[in-house]
Amino acid sequence: MKKLENKIAVVTGGNSGIGFATAKLFALEGAKVAITGRNSVTINEAVEQIGHGSIGLVSDAGNIDGISSAYEDITSKLEGKIDVLIVNAGNFLGAPLTDFTEDLFDQTVNINFKGVFFAVQRALPFLNDGASIVLTSTALNEKGLGMAAAYSASKAAVRSLARSFSSELLSRNIRVNVMSPGAIDTPLFARTGGSKEEVDGAKAYFASAAPAKRLGTVDEIAAGFLYLASDDSRYMIGGELVLDGGVKTL
């Protein structure tokens, strides 16, 4: 029996990296999958690779007004309410504290915190009772890392939201949990704007900093999302699954 047989699953930021790997795995496990992202080209490419009748919609996680219409389209096209919601869309904008601008701060908070809050709020009319919501945080939500203060704080806020949302949604038997990855080998490294040498150096640094002595893979994180999305984690409410190669334990 597939773990998400006939479930409707939505993965925001599902057109690349961790979100894409998660959407692919969910489809293989029997879910009817919808992904969202900001780039129509990569969304279409992702949907083609995911297959299994998946659909994709252009939706900006920082645009609150467009969230409800996205859910409306998804539930109409997939002919049912949502059973699994993976709120994965996020960004990383790093800079020294002395150089961090208000614009960088707003971009970080609008997607990583405000976007997550309203992604869940606006989903409520479109969720089945008993649904599973998983929010993507980071192993840095309890660590101090230079040049990542706003990012880490925004993801710590996400960890807090899961507890509060869980309390409010108990009457509908909706579980809200958190996935906190460590450094994962994704296209996000290349989007920092650095040269190939700088990107490779960053990957090597984070790999060496982990007790596992390597970066995590998107497939390892996708397996964690599957656990949180399925009935395997039915006793987990407001919890956090950390997959970081041991960074958070040391």
Contacts in CASP RR format, 6 or more apart in sequence:
PFRMAT RR
TARGET T0000
AUTHOR 0000-0000-0000
METHOD contacts of the structure
MODEL  1
MKKLENKIAVVTGGNSGIGFATAKLFALEGAKVAITGRNSVTINEAVEQI
GHGSIGLVSDAGNIDGISSAYEDITSKLEGKIDVLIVNAGNFLGAPLTDF
TEDLFDQTVNINFKGVFFAVQRALPFLNDGASIVLTSTALNEKGLGMAAA
YSASKAAVRSLARSFSSELLSRNIRVNVMSPGAIDTPLFARTGGSKEEVD
GAKAYFASAAPAKRLGTVDEIAAGFLYLASDDSRYMIGGELVLDGGVKTL
2 28 0 8 1.000
2 29 0 8 1.000
2 30 0 8 1.000
3 29 0 8 1.000
3 30 0 8 1.000
3 226 0 8 1.000
3 229 0 8 1.000
3 230 0 8 1.000
3 231 0 8 1.000
3 232 0 8 1.000
4 26 0 8 1.000
4 29 0 8 1.000
4 30 0 8 1.000
4 31 0 8 1.000
4 83 0 8 1.000
4 84 0 8 1.000
4 226 0 8 1.000
4 229 0 8 1.000
4 230 0 8 1.000
5 29 0 8 1.000
5 30 0 8 1.000
5 31 0 8 1.000
6 30 0 8 1.000
6 31 0 8 1.000
6 32 0 8 1.000
7 30 0 8 1.000
7 31 0 8 1.000
7 32 0 8 1.000
7 83 0 8 1.000
7 84 0 8 1.000
8 31 0 8 1.000
8 32 0 8 1.000
8 34 0 8 1.000
8 74 0 8 1.000
8 75 0 8 1.000
8 78 0 8 1.000
8 80 0 8 1.000
8 81 0 8 1.000
8 82 0 8 1.000
8 83 0 8 1.000
8 84 0 8 1.000
9 23 0 8 1.000
9 26 0 8 1.000
9 31 0 8 1.000
9 32 0 8 1.000
9 33 0 8 1.000
9 34 0 8 1.000
9 82 0 8 1.000
9 83 0 8 1.000
9 84 0 8 1.000
9 85 0 8 1.000
9 86 0 8 1.000
9 229 0 8 1.000
10 33 0 8 1.000
10 34 0 8 1.000
10 35 0 8 1.000
10 36 0 8 1.000
10 71 0 8 1.000
10 74 0 8 1.000
10 82 0 8 1.000
10 84 0 8 1.000
10 85 0 8 1.000
10 86 0 8 1.000
10 123 0 8 1.000
11 19 0 8 1.000
11 22 0 8 1.000
11 23 0 8 1.000
11 26 0 8 1.000
11 33 0 8 1.000
11 34 0 8 1.000
11 35 0 8 1.000
11 36 0 8 1.000
11 86 0 8 1.000
11 88 0 8 1.000
12 35 0 8 1.000
12 36 0 8 1.000
12 37 0 8 1.000
12 59 0 8 1.000
12 61 0 8 1.000
12 86 0 8 1.000
12 87 0 8 1.000
12 88 0 8 1.000
12 89 0 8 1.000
12 119 0 8 1.000
13 19 0 8 1.000
13 35 0 8 1.000
13 36 0 8 1.000
13 37 0 8 1.000
13 61 0 8 1.000
13 88 0 8 1.000
13 89 0 8 1.000
13 90 0 8 1.000
14 20 0 8 1.000
14 22 0 8 1.000
14 23 0 8 1.000
14 35 0 8 1.000
14 36 0 8 1.000
14 37 0 8 1.000
14 46 0 8 1.000
14 88 0 8 1.000
14 89 0 8 1.000
15 35 0 8 1.000
15 36 0 8 1.000
15 37 0 8 1.000
15 39 0 8 1.000
15 42 0 8 1.000
15 43 0 8 1.000
15 45 0 8 1.000
15 46 0 8 1.000
15 56 0 8 1.000
16 42 0 8 1.000
16 46 0 8 1.000
16 186 0 8 1.000
16 187 0 8 1.000
17 186 0 8 1.000
17 187 0 8 1.000
17 188 0 8 1.000
17 218 0 8 1.000
18 88 0 8 1.000
18 136 0 8 1.000
18 181 0 8 1.000
18 184 0 8 1.000
18 186 0 8 1.000
18 218 0 8 1.000
18 221 0 8 1.000
18 222 0 8 1.000
18 225 0 8 1.000
19 35 0 8 1.000
19 86 0 8 1.000
19 88 0 8 1.000
19 218 0 8 1.000
19 222 0 8 1.000
20 35 0 8 1.000
20 46 0 8 1.000
20 49 0 8 1.000
20 50 0 8 1.000
20 218 0 8 1.000
21 218 0 8 1.000
21 219 0 8 1.000
21 221 0 8 1.000
21 222 0 8 1.000
22 86 0 8 1.000
22 88 0 8 1.000
22 218 0 8 1.000
22 221 0 8 1.000
22 222 0 8 1.000
22 225 0 8 1.000
22 226 0 8 1.000
23 33 0 8 1.000
23 35 0 8 1.000
23 46 0 8 1.000
23 50 0 8 1.000
23 54 0 8 1.000
24 49 0 8 1.000
24 50 0 8 1.000
24 222 0 8 1.000
25 219 0 8 1.000
25 222 0 8 1.000
25 223 0 8 1.000
25 225 0 8 1.000
25 226 0 8 1.000
26 33 0 8 1.000
26 84 0 8 1.000
26 225 0 8 1.000
26 226 0 8 1.000
26 229 0 8 1.000
27 33 0 8 1.000
27 50 0 8 1.000
27 51 0 8 1.000
27 52 0 8 1.000
27 53 0 8 1.000
27 54 0 8 1.000
28 52 0 8 1.000
29 226 0 8 1.000
29 230 0 8 1.000
30 52 0 8 1.000
31 83 0 8 1.000
31 84 0 8 1.000
32 52 0 8 1.000
32 53 0 8 1.000
32 54 0 8 1.000
32 78 0 8 1.000
33 50 0 8 1.000
33 52 0 8 1.000
33 53 0 8 1.000
33 54 0 8 1.000
33 55 0 8 1.000
34 54 0 8 1.000
34 55 0 8 1.000
34 56 0 8 1.000
34 57 0 8 1.000
34 74 0 8 1.000
34 77 0 8 1.000
34 78 0 8 1.000
35 43 0 8 1.000
35 46 0 8 1.000
35 47 0 8 1.000
35 50 0 8 1.000
35 54 0 8 1.000
35 55 0 8 1.000
35 56 0 8 1.000
35 57 0 8 1.000
36 43 0 8 1.000
36 56 0 8 1.000
36 57 0 8 1.000
36 58 0 8 1.000
36 59 0 8 1.000
36 61 0 8 1.000
36 70 0 8 1.000
36 89 0 8 1.000
37 43 0 8 1.000
37 56 0 8 1.000
37 57 0 8 1.000
37 58 0 8 1.000
37 59 0 8 1.000
37 60 0 8 1.000
37 61 0 8 1.000
37 89 0 8 1.000
38 58 0 8 1.000
38 59 0 8 1.000
38 60 0 8 1.000
38 61 0 8 1.000
39 58 0 8 1.000
40 58 0 8 1.000
43 56 0 8 1.000
43 57 0 8 1.000
43 58 0 8 1.000
44 56 0 8 1.000
46 56 0 8 1.000
47 54 0 8 1.000
47 55 0 8 1.000
47 56 0 8 1.000
55 74 0 8 1.000
55 77 0 8 1.000
55 78 0 8 1.000
57 70 0 8 1.000
57 73 0 8 1.000
57 74 0 8 1.000
59 66 0 8 1.000
59 67 0 8 1.000
59 70 0 8 1.000
60 66 0 8 1.000
61 89 0 8 1.000
61 90 0 8 1.000
61 111 0 8 1.000
61 115 0 8 1.000
61 116 0 8 1.000
61 119 0 8 1.000
62 110 0 8 1.000
62 111 0 8 1.000
62 114 0 8 1.000
62 115 0 8 1.000
64 114 0 8 1.000
64 115 0 8 1.000
64 118 0 8 1.000
64 122 0 8 1.000
67 115 0 8 1.000
67 118 0 8 1.000
67 119 0 8 1.000
67 122 0 8 1.000
67 123 0 8 1.000
68 122 0 8 1.000
71 82 0 8 1.000
71 122 0 8 1.000
71 123 0 8 1.000
71 125 0 8 1.000
71 126 0 8 1.000
72 126 0 8 1.000
74 82 0 8 1.000
74 126 0 8 1.000
75 81 0 8 1.000
75 82 0 8 1.000
75 126 0 8 1.000
81 126 0 8 1.000
81 127 0 8 1.000
81 128 0 8 1.000
81 131 0 8 1.000
82 123 0 8 1.000
82 126 0 8 1.000
82 127 0 8 1.000
82 128 0 8 1.000
82 131 0 8 1.000
83 127 0 8 1.000
83 128 0 8 1.000
83 130 0 8 1.000
83 131 0 8 1.000
83 132 0 8 1.000
84 131 0 8 1.000
84 132 0 8 1.000
84 133 0 8 1.000
84 134 0 8 1.000
84 229 0 8 1.000
85 119 0 8 1.000
85 120 0 8 1.000
85 123 0 8 1.000
85 127 0 8 1.000
85 131 0 8 1.000
85 132 0 8 1.000
85 133 0 8 1.000
85 134 0 8 1.000
86 134 0 8 1.000
86 136 0 8 1.000
86 225 0 8 1.000
86 229 0 8 1.000
87 116 0 8 1.000
87 119 0 8 1.000
87 120 0 8 1.000
87 133 0 8 1.000
87 134 0 8 1.000
87 135 0 8 1.000
87 136 0 8 1.000
88 136 0 8 1.000
89 111 0 8 1.000
89 115 0 8 1.000
89 119 0 8 1.000
90 111 0 8 1.000
90 112 0 8 1.000
90 136 0 8 1.000
91 107 0 8 1.000
91 108 0 8 1.000
91 111 0 8 1.000
91 112 0 8 1.000
92 148 0 8 1.000
92 151 0 8 1.000
92 188 0 8 1.000
92 192 0 8 1.000
93 104 0 8 1.000
93 107 0 8 1.000
93 108 0 8 1.000
93 150 0 8 1.000
93 151 0 8 1.000
94 100 0 8 1.000
94 104 0 8 1.000
94 147 0 8 1.000
94 148 0 8 1.000
94 150 0 8 1.000
94 151 0 8 1.000
94 192 0 8 1.000
95 101 0 8 1.000
95 104 0 8 1.000
95 147 0 8 1.000
96 146 0 8 1.000
96 147 0 8 1.000
97 146 0 8 1.000
97 147 0 8 1.000
97 149 0 8 1.000
100 149 0 8 1.000
100 150 0 8 1.000
104 150 0 8 1.000
105 150 0 8 1.000
108 150 0 8 1.000
108 151 0 8 1.000
108 154 0 8 1.000
109 150 0 8 1.000
109 154 0 8 1.000
112 151 0 8 1.000
112 154 0 8 1.000
112 155 0 8 1.000
112 157 0 8 1.000
112 158 0 8 1.000
113 154 0 8 1.000
113 157 0 8 1.000
113 158 0 8 1.000
116 135 0 8 1.000
116 158 0 8 1.000
116 161 0 8 1.000
117 161 0 8 1.000
120 133 0 8 1.000
120 135 0 8 1.000
120 161 0 8 1.000
120 165 0 8 1.000
120 176 0 8 1.000
123 133 0 8 1.000
127 133 0 8 1.000
127 172 0 8 1.000
127 174 0 8 1.000
129 172 0 8 1.000
129 173 0 8 1.000
129 174 0 8 1.000
130 172 0 8 1.000
130 173 0 8 1.000
130 174 0 8 1.000
130 175 0 8 1.000
131 172 0 8 1.000
131 174 0 8 1.000
131 175 0 8 1.000
132 174 0 8 1.000
132 175 0 8 1.000
132 177 0 8 1.000
132 228 0 8 1.000
132 229 0 8 1.000
132 230 0 8 1.000
132 233 0 8 1.000
133 165 0 8 1.000
133 169 0 8 1.000
133 174 0 8 1.000
133 175 0 8 1.000
133 176 0 8 1.000
133 177 0 8 1.000
134 176 0 8 1.000
134 177 0 8 1.000
134 178 0 8 1.000
134 179 0 8 1.000
134 225 0 8 1.000
134 228 0 8 1.000
134 229 0 8 1.000
135 158 0 8 1.000
135 159 0 8 1.000
135 161 0 8 1.000
135 162 0 8 1.000
135 176 0 8 1.000
135 177 0 8 1.000
135 178 0 8 1.000
135 179 0 8 1.000
136 158 0 8 1.000
136 178 0 8 1.000
136 179 0 8 1.000
136 180 0 8 1.000
136 181 0 8 1.000
137 155 0 8 1.000
137 156 0 8 1.000
137 158 0 8 1.000
137 159 0 8 1.000
137 178 0 8 1.000
137 179 0 8 1.000
137 180 0 8 1.000
137 240 0 8 1.000
138 151 0 8 1.000
138 152 0 8 1.000
138 155 0 8 1.000
138 180 0 8 1.000
138 181 0 8 1.000
138 182 0 8 1.000
139 180 0 8 1.000
139 181 0 8 1.000
139 182 0 8 1.000
139 242 0 8 1.000
139 244 0 8 1.000
139 247 0 8 1.000
139 248 0 8 1.000
140 148 0 8 1.000
140 151 0 8 1.000
140 152 0 8 1.000
140 155 0 8 1.000
140 182 0 8 1.000
141 152 0 8 1.000
141 155 0 8 1.000
141 156 0 8 1.000
141 158 0 8 1.000
141 159 0 8 1.000
141 180 0 8 1.000
142 156 0 8 1.000
142 248 0 8 1.000
143 152 0 8 1.000
143 247 0 8 1.000
143 248 0 8 1.000
144 152 0 8 1.000
145 152 0 8 1.000
155 180 0 8 1.000
158 178 0 8 1.000
159 178 0 8 1.000
159 180 0 8 1.000
159 240 0 8 1.000
161 176 0 8 1.000
162 176 0 8 1.000
162 177 0 8 1.000
162 178 0 8 1.000
162 238 0 8 1.000
162 239 0 8 1.000
162 240 0 8 1.000
163 238 0 8 1.000
163 239 0 8 1.000
165 176 0 8 1.000
165 238 0 8 1.000
166 175 0 8 1.000
166 176 0 8 1.000
166 177 0 8 1.000
166 237 0 8 1.000
166 238 0 8 1.000
166 239 0 8 1.000
169 175 0 8 1.000
169 176 0 8 1.000
170 237 0 8 1.000
175 233 0 8 1.000
175 234 0 8 1.000
175 236 0 8 1.000
175 237 0 8 1.000
175 238 0 8 1.000
176 237 0 8 1.000
176 238 0 8 1.000
177 228 0 8 1.000
177 233 0 8 1.000
177 236 0 8 1.000
177 237 0 8 1.000
177 238 0 8 1.000
177 239 0 8 1.000
177 240 0 8 1.000
177 241 0 8 1.000
178 238 0 8 1.000
178 239 0 8 1.000
178 240 0 8 1.000
178 241 0 8 1.000
179 221 0 8 1.000
179 224 0 8 1.000
179 225 0 8 1.000
179 228 0 8 1.000
179 240 0 8 1.000
179 241 0 8 1.000
179 243 0 8 1.000
180 240 0 8 1.000
180 241 0 8 1.000
180 242 0 8 1.000
180 243 0 8 1.000
180 244 0 8 1.000
180 248 0 8 1.000
181 216 0 8 1.000
181 221 0 8 1.000
181 243 0 8 1.000
181 244 0 8 1.000
182 210 0 8 1.000
182 216 0 8 1.000
182 242 0 8 1.000
182 243 0 8 1.000
182 244 0 8 1.000
182 245 0 8 1.000
182 247 0 8 1.000
182 248 0 8 1.000
183 203 0 8 1.000
183 206 0 8 1.000
183 207 0 8 1.000
183 209 0 8 1.000
183 210 0 8 1.000
183 215 0 8 1.000
183 216 0 8 1.000
183 244 0 8 1.000
183 247 0 8 1.000
184 215 0 8 1.000
184 216 0 8 1.000
184 217 0 8 1.000
184 218 0 8 1.000
184 220 0 8 1.000
184 221 0 8 1.000
185 203 0 8 1.000
185 215 0 8 1.000
185 216 0 8 1.000
185 217 0 8 1.000
185 218 0 8 1.000
186 218 0 8 1.000
189 199 0 8 1.000
189 202 0 8 1.000
189 203 0 8 1.000
190 199 0 8 1.000
192 198 0 8 1.000
192 199 0 8 1.000
192 202 0 8 1.000
203 215 0 8 1.000
206 215 0 8 1.000
207 213 0 8 1.000
207 214 0 8 1.000
207 215 0 8 1.000
209 247 0 8 1.000
210 244 0 8 1.000
210 245 0 8 1.000
210 246 0 8 1.000
210 247 0 8 1.000
211 245 0 8 1.000
211 246 0 8 1.000
211 247 0 8 1.000
211 249 0 8 1.000
211 250 0 8 1.000
212 245 0 8 1.000
212 246 0 8 1.000
214 245 0 8 1.000
216 243 0 8 1.000
216 245 0 8 1.000
220 243 0 8 1.000
221 243 0 8 1.000
224 241 0 8 1.000
224 243 0 8 1.000
226 232 0 8 1.000
227 233 0 8 1.000
227 241 0 8 1.000
228 236 0 8 1.000
228 241 0 8 1.000
242 248 0 8 1.000
END
